[in-house]
Amino acid sequence: MAPAPRRASSFFSVLLVLLFALSVVGRAGATGVFQVRRKFPRHGRRGVAEHLAALRRHDVGRHGRLLGAVVDLGLGGVGLPTAAGLYYTRIEIGSPPKGYYVQVDTGSDILWVNCIRCDGCPARSGLGIELTQYDPAAGSGATVVGCQDEFCVATNSAGGVPPTCSSTSSPCQFAITYEDGGTAAGFYVTDLVHYNQVSGGDGQTTTSNASITFGCGAQLGADLGSSDQAVDGILGFSQSDSSMLSQLAAARRVRKVFAHCLDTVRGGGIFAIGDLCPQAEEDAVGAQRVCEIYHRTSYNVNLQGISVGGATLQLPTSTFGSGGSKGTTIIDSGTTLAYLPREVYRTLLAAVFAKHQDLALHNYQDLVCFQFSGSVDDGFPVITFSFEGGLTMNVYPDDYLFQNRNDLYCMGFLDGGVQTDIVLLGDLVLSNKLVVYDLEKEVIGWTEYNCSSSIKIKDDKTGSVYTVDAQNISAGWRFQRHNSLVLLILVTTIWSCLSYIA
């Protein structure tokens, strides 16, 4: 779930955060190796209709925010509509460290976790995980960030010292509003986030940590406090300087390069921070086949065309960033489905079902659904998105057509409305692909990949090459110092060398 642009808090919320912050003391923490899991269970505890409705509400909230503030868009992560939605991982914070389950969201700017005595924070989760509220006073090194601190000034969207800053002892506040009504408010602390660094064969790791500034959630509102889908917080991976990735890079712990591979076959996948070796970069995104990331906090790229079954669609020029406006397509791993401008959506829909005029299409939770007893891969065309730089993304029928029940299939592309030219590509199209974000070169690329398999990583300091297996964490998973990795935060420069893959 990605945030909408920040807006002023009410006096009560500000007072609550101030009183809450003054009652605790924060400490610095670090994270390392994480395993990624999809947020919604494969079958869930709810019916299919309710499950799809929840995912749709989540996407509508994100999409509404994106439409309202295109320049300041965020990026997040998702899974199959009937199998999983958001992806989450487990991190450890503090001294001594405690574990927290956080949603991995490339559309959010910061890491934040629910804090002790939080107003509106869930006490339990329907995901089968144990929730933990962060207590800054329980450790030995957490510090509350002051409102005149450089970090606070830099993250203030209005610029300068926040207007609520009354003294140097006042905490630096954060307030995030989501268009679906969800809110998160609190204050910033600095503490150690612990993570594992690959150090040997068979996924052996050593523990490391870094001092990270993150949000201490004092008040949640609306769906963020829902126990059915609750996690402990959000781990933001946007381009913002306040993200954990940017903080690690500023401390010279990592390069500003990361990759993810979200698995819809077994669940979970791989999420790695680290620079790519030249062989891997060529294999992963193809020689010169990368898209420029336009300067926004989200990952905006320039779409040049869409084809269905090899036939190019005739689409409005506004779809491709005409009139000097580029980057109108958003790569958003925090959105479950994919959203297209209305005219684009209708043109695509007609092309997909051109050879199936006999099918009766039904609306189900705003999704186009139909009865089909054959093989969707044999009966429906491949959709191809073409981007600048020669990069293409194929979306296969078994990706964009998901089975709801028995022989009922639904299409994962939705109508984004008439008031937008934004194309929003969520996990529906990003799953089962190794996606590489190089923020130093300001490019993004991807390749089709078996996210249930493994990758080879290379430490450029030692030249050693290690195997990292994809995994799917469960509620019983515990932070291991010698586990294979799914989400990797690397202290030394780690190279993801696909050329070594068996």
Residue pairs with C-beta under 8 A, 6 or more apart in sequence:
1 58
1 61
1 62
1 76
1 86
1 103
1 105
1 108
1 178
1 182
1 224
1 234
1 334
2 62
2 65
2 73
2 74
2 75
2 76
2 105
2 107
2 108
2 178
2 298
2 332
2 334
3 65
3 74
3 107
3 108
3 109
3 176
3 177
3 178
3 184
4 64
4 65
4 68
4 69
4 176
4 177
4 178
4 179
5 65
5 68
5 69
5 72
5 157
5 177
6 157
6 174
6 175
6 176
6 177
7 175
7 177
8 175
9 17
9 164
9 173
9 175
9 185
13 175
13 185
13 219
14 164
14 173
16 119
16 185
16 218
16 219
17 171
17 173
17 185
17 186
17 187
17 218
17 219
18 170
18 171
18 173
20 115
20 117
20 186
20 187
20 218
20 219
21 144
21 171
21 173
21 186
21 187
21 216
21 218
22 171
23 117
24 115
24 116
24 135
24 136
24 137
24 144
24 216
25 136
25 137
25 142
25 143
25 144
26 136
26 142
26 143
26 144
26 145
26 189
26 190
26 191
26 216
27 94
27 95
27 136
27 139
27 140
27 141
27 142
27 143
27 189
27 190
27 191
27 192
28 141
28 142
28 143
28 190
28 191
28 192
28 211
28 212
29 92
29 93
29 94
29 95
29 97
29 139
29 141
29 142
29 191
29 192
29 193
29 194
29 209
29 211
29 212
30 93
30 192
30 193
30 194
30 195
30 208
30 209
30 210
30 211
30 212
31 91
31 92
31 93
31 193
31 194
31 195
31 209
31 210
31 212
31 244
31 489
32 92
32 194
32 195
32 196
32 197
32 205
32 207
32 208
32 209
32 488
32 489
32 491
33 195
33 196
33 197
33 198
33 205
33 483
33 485
33 486
33 487
33 488
33 489
34 89
34 90
34 91
34 104
34 195
34 271
34 485
34 486
34 487
34 488
34 489
35 89
35 90
35 268
35 471
35 472
35 473
35 477
35 483
35 485
35 486
35 487
36 87
36 88
36 89
36 104
36 260
36 262
36 268
36 269
36 270
36 271
36 472
36 473
36 486
36 487
37 87
37 88
37 89
37 267
37 268
37 472
37 473
37 474
38 79
38 80
38 83
38 84
38 85
38 86
38 87
38 88
38 267
38 268
39 79
39 84
39 85
39 86
39 87
39 88
39 103
39 127
39 229
39 231
40 51
40 54
40 55
40 79
40 83
40 84
40 85
40 86
40 127
40 229
41 84
41 127
41 128
42 83
42 84
42 267
44 51
45 126
45 228
46 54
46 228
48 82
48 404
48 405
49 364
49 365
51 81
51 82
52 81
52 82
52 364
52 365
52 367
52 404
52 410
53 365
54 85
54 228
54 229
55 78
55 81
55 85
55 336
55 337
56 337
56 365
56 366
56 367
57 180
57 223
58 85
58 86
58 180
58 223
58 336
59 78
59 335
59 336
59 337
59 339
59 414
59 426
60 179
60 180
61 178
61 179
61 180
61 181
61 182
61 223
62 74
62 76
62 107
62 178
62 179
62 180
62 332
62 334
62 335
63 179
63 335
63 339
63 416
63 424
64 179
64 180
65 73
65 74
65 178
65 179
66 73
66 74
66 298
66 330
66 332
66 422
66 424
67 416
67 417
67 419
67 420
67 422
68 179
70 328
70 422
71 296
72 296
72 297
72 298
73 107
73 296
73 297
73 298
73 300
73 330
74 105
74 107
74 108
74 109
74 238
74 297
74 298
74 332
74 334
75 105
75 106
75 107
75 237
75 238
75 298
75 299
75 330
75 331
75 332
75 333
75 334
76 86
76 103
76 105
76 106
76 107
76 108
76 332
76 333
76 334
76 335
77 86
77 87
77 103
77 104
77 105
77 106
77 260
77 262
77 333
77 334
77 427
78 84
78 85
78 86
78 87
78 333
78 334
78 335
78 336
78 337
78 426
78 427
78 428
79 85
79 86
79 87
79 262
79 264
79 267
79 336
79 427
79 431
80 264
80 402
80 427
80 428
80 431
81 336
81 337
81 367
81 402
81 410
81 412
81 428
82 402
82 403
82 404
83 264
83 267
84 264
84 267
85 229
85 336
86 103
86 104
86 105
86 229
86 334
86 336
87 103
87 104
87 262
87 268
87 269
87 271
87 333
87 427
88 101
88 102
88 103
88 104
88 127
88 231
89 101
89 102
89 104
89 235
89 271
89 473
89 486
89 487
90 99
90 100
90 101
90 102
90 473
90 477
90 479
91 99
91 100
91 102
91 193
91 194
91 195
91 235
92 98
92 99
92 100
92 193
92 194
92 195
92 479
93 100
93 113
93 134
93 191
93 192
93 193
93 194
93 214
94 134
94 138
94 139
94 141
94 142
94 191
94 192
95 139
95 140
95 141
95 191
95 192
96 139
97 192
97 194
97 479
98 132
98 134
99 132
99 478
99 479
100 113
100 132
100 134
100 232
100 233
101 125
101 127
101 129
101 131
101 231
101 232
102 111
102 113
102 231
102 232
102 233
102 234
102 235
103 231
103 233
103 234
103 235
103 334
104 235
104 237
104 260
104 271
104 333
104 487
105 234
105 235
105 236
105 237
105 333
105 334
106 236
106 237
106 238
106 260
106 299
106 332
106 333
106 334
106 437
107 236
107 238
107 298
107 332
107 333
107 334
108 234
108 235
108 236
108 237
108 238
108 243
108 334
109 155
109 236
109 238
109 240
109 242
109 243
109 297
110 155
110 174
110 214
110 215
110 234
110 236
110 240
110 242
110 243
110 244
111 193
111 212
111 214
111 215
111 233
111 234
111 235
111 236
111 243
111 244
112 174
112 184
112 186
112 214
112 215
112 216
112 217
112 233
112 234
112 236
113 133
113 134
113 214
113 215
113 216
113 217
113 232
113 233
114 121
114 122
114 131
114 133
114 134
114 217
114 220
114 232
114 233
115 121
115 133
115 134
115 135
115 136
115 186
115 216
115 217
115 218
116 133
116 134
116 135
116 138
117 133
117 218
118 133
118 186
118 217
118 218
118 219
118 220
119 218
119 219
119 220
120 219
120 220
120 221
120 224
120 225
121 133
121 217
121 220
121 225
122 131
122 220
122 225
122 226
122 227
122 230
123 131
123 227
124 131
124 227
124 230
125 131
125 227
125 228
125 229
125 230
125 231
126 227
126 228
126 229
126 230
127 229
127 230
127 231
127 475
128 474
128 475
129 231
129 475
130 475
131 230
131 231
131 232
132 232
133 232
134 216
134 232
136 142
136 144
136 189
136 191
136 216
139 191
141 191
141 192
142 189
142 190
142 191
143 189
143 190
143 191
144 171
144 172
144 187
144 188
144 189
145 151
145 152
145 171
145 172
145 187
145 188
145 189
145 190
145 213
146 152
146 168
146 169
146 170
146 171
146 172
147 161
147 162
147 164
147 165
147 166
147 168
147 170
147 171
147 172
147 173
148 161
148 165
148 168
149 172
151 172
151 188
151 213
151 242
152 161
152 162
152 165
152 172
152 188
153 160
153 161
154 241
154 242
155 172
155 174
155 188
155 241
155 242
156 162
162 172
162 173
164 170
164 173
165 172
171 187
171 188
172 187
172 188
173 185
173 186
173 187
173 188
174 184
174 185
174 186
174 187
174 188
174 215
175 183
175 184
175 185
176 183
176 184
176 185
177 183
178 222
178 224
180 222
180 223
181 221
181 222
181 223
182 220
182 221
182 222
182 223
182 224
183 219
183 220
183 221
183 222
183 224
184 215
184 217
184 219
184 220
184 221
184 224
184 234
185 217
185 218
185 219
185 220
186 215
186 216
186 217
186 218
186 219
187 215
187 216
187 218
188 213
188 214
188 215
188 216
189 213
189 214
189 215
189 216
190 211
190 212
190 213
190 214
191 211
191 212
191 214
192 209
192 210
192 211
192 212
193 209
193 210
193 211
193 212
193 214
193 244
194 207
194 208
194 209
194 479
195 207
195 208
195 209
195 210
195 489
195 491
196 205
196 206
196 207
196 208
196 480
196 481
196 483
196 485
196 488
197 205
197 206
197 207
197 208
197 490
197 491
197 492
197 494
198 204
198 205
198 457
198 459
198 466
198 468
198 485
198 488
198 490
198 494
199 205
199 206
200 464
200 466
201 466
201 467
202 467
202 484
203 466
203 467
203 468
203 469
203 482
203 483
203 484
203 485
204 466
204 482
205 480
205 481
205 482
205 483
205 485
206 481
207 481
208 491
210 247
210 248
210 251
210 253
210 491
211 251
212 244
212 247
212 248
213 242
213 247
214 244
215 233
217 233
223 229
235 244
236 242
236 243
236 244
237 243
237 244
237 245
237 258
238 297
238 298
239 246
239 293
239 296
239 297
239 298
239 299
239 439
240 246
240 297
241 247
241 250
245 254
245 256
245 258
245 273
245 439
246 256
248 254
248 273
248 489
249 255
249 256
253 490
253 491
254 273
254 274
254 275
254 489
254 490
254 491
254 493
255 274
255 275
255 440
255 493
256 438
256 439
256 440
257 273
257 274
257 275
257 276
257 436
257 437
257 438
257 439
257 440
258 271
258 272
258 273
258 274
258 436
258 437
259 270
259 271
259 272
259 276
259 284
259 434
259 435
259 436
259 437
259 496
260 269
260 270
260 271
260 272
260 333
260 434
260 435
261 269
261 270
261 271
261 432
261 433
261 434
261 435
261 449
261 451
261 455
261 470
262 269
262 333
262 427
262 430
262 431
262 432
262 433
262 451
263 269
263 431
263 432
263 451
263 452
263 470
263 472
264 431
264 432
264 451
265 432
265 451
265 452
266 452
266 470
266 472
267 472
268 470
268 471
268 472
268 473
268 486
269 451
269 470
269 472
269 486
270 434
270 451
270 455
270 468
270 470
270 485
270 486
270 487
270 488
271 486
271 487
271 488
272 455
272 457
272 468
272 485
272 487
272 488
272 490
272 494
272 496
273 488
273 489
273 490
274 457
274 488
274 490
274 493
274 494
274 495
274 496
275 460
275 493
275 494
275 495
276 284
276 436
276 438
276 495
276 496
276 497
277 458
277 460
277 495
277 496
277 497
277 499
279 497
279 498
279 499
279 500
280 495
280 496
280 497
280 498
280 499
281 436
281 445
282 499
283 447
283 498
283 499
284 434
284 436
284 445
284 446
284 447
284 496
284 498
285 391
285 436
285 443
285 445
285 446
285 447
286 390
286 391
286 445
286 447
288 389
288 390
289 389
289 390
289 391
289 445
290 389
290 391
290 438
290 441
290 443
290 444
290 445
291 301
291 302
291 387
291 388
291 389
291 391
291 443
291 444
291 445
292 301
292 302
292 388
292 389
292 442
292 443
293 299
293 300
293 301
293 327
293 437
293 439
293 442
293 443
293 444
294 300
294 301
294 302
294 326
294 327
295 442
296 327
298 330
298 332
299 330
299 331
299 332
299 437
299 444
300 326
300 327
300 328
300 329
300 330
300 331
301 327
301 329
301 330
301 331
301 387
301 388
301 444
302 320
302 321
302 326
302 327
302 328
302 329
302 387
302 388
303 319
303 320
303 321
303 328
303 329
303 385
303 386
303 387
303 423
304 320
304 386
304 387
304 388
305 312
305 313
305 315
305 320
305 385
305 386
306 312
306 313
306 315
306 319
306 344
306 348
306 383
306 384
306 385
306 386
307 313
307 383
307 384
307 386
308 348
308 351
308 352
308 381
308 382
308 383
308 384
309 351
309 381
309 382
310 381
310 382
310 384
311 351
313 344
313 347
313 348
313 351
314 347
315 343
315 344
315 347
316 341
316 343
316 344
316 421
318 328
318 341
318 421
319 328
319 341
319 344
319 421
319 423
320 328
321 327
321 328
325 421
328 421
328 422
328 423
329 385
329 387
329 422
329 423
329 424
329 425
330 422
330 423
330 424
330 425
331 425
331 430
331 435
331 444
332 424
332 425
332 426
333 426
333 427
333 430
333 435
334 426
334 427
335 424
335 426
335 427
336 426
336 427
336 428
337 412
337 413
337 414
337 426
337 428
338 400
338 412
338 413
338 414
338 423
338 424
338 425
338 426
338 428
338 429
339 413
339 414
339 415
339 416
339 422
339 423
339 424
339 426
340 348
340 413
340 414
340 415
340 416
340 423
340 424
341 416
341 417
341 418
341 420
341 421
341 422
341 423
342 415
342 416
342 417
342 418
343 418
344 423
345 413
345 414
345 415
345 416
346 415
348 383
348 413
349 368
349 411
349 413
351 381
352 380
352 381
352 383
352 411
353 359
353 361
355 379
356 370
356 379
356 380
359 370
359 371
359 372
360 370
360 371
361 368
361 369
361 370
362 368
362 369
362 370
363 369
364 404
364 408
364 410
366 414
366 415
367 410
367 411
367 412
367 414
368 410
368 411
369 404
369 408
369 409
369 410
369 411
370 408
370 409
371 407
371 408
371 409
372 379
372 407
372 409
373 407
376 397
376 398
376 401
376 409
377 396
377 397
377 398
379 397
380 397
380 401
381 397
382 394
382 395
382 396
382 397
383 394
383 395
383 400
384 392
384 393
384 394
384 395
385 392
385 393
385 395
385 425
385 429
386 392
387 393
389 443
391 445
391 446
393 425
393 429
393 433
393 446
394 448
395 428
395 429
399 412
399 428
399 429
399 431
399 432
400 411
400 412
400 413
400 428
400 429
401 409
401 410
401 411
401 412
402 409
402 410
402 412
403 409
404 410
412 428
413 428
416 422
416 423
416 424
430 446
431 451
432 448
432 449
432 450
432 451
433 446
433 447
433 448
433 449
433 451
434 446
434 447
434 449
434 451
434 455
434 498
435 444
435 445
435 446
436 444
436 445
436 446
437 444
438 444
438 445
451 470
452 470
453 469
453 470
453 501
454 467
454 468
454 469
454 470
454 484
454 501
455 467
455 468
455 496
455 497
455 498
455 501
456 465
456 466
456 467
456 468
456 496
456 497
456 498
456 499
456 500
456 501
457 465
457 466
457 467
457 468
457 488
457 494
457 495
457 496
457 497
458 464
458 465
458 466
458 494
458 495
458 496
458 497
458 500
459 466
459 492
459 493
459 494
459 495
460 492
460 493
460 494
460 495
461 492
461 493
465 497
465 500
467 484
468 484
468 485
468 488
469 484
469 485
470 486
471 483
471 484
471 485
471 486
472 486
473 486
488 494
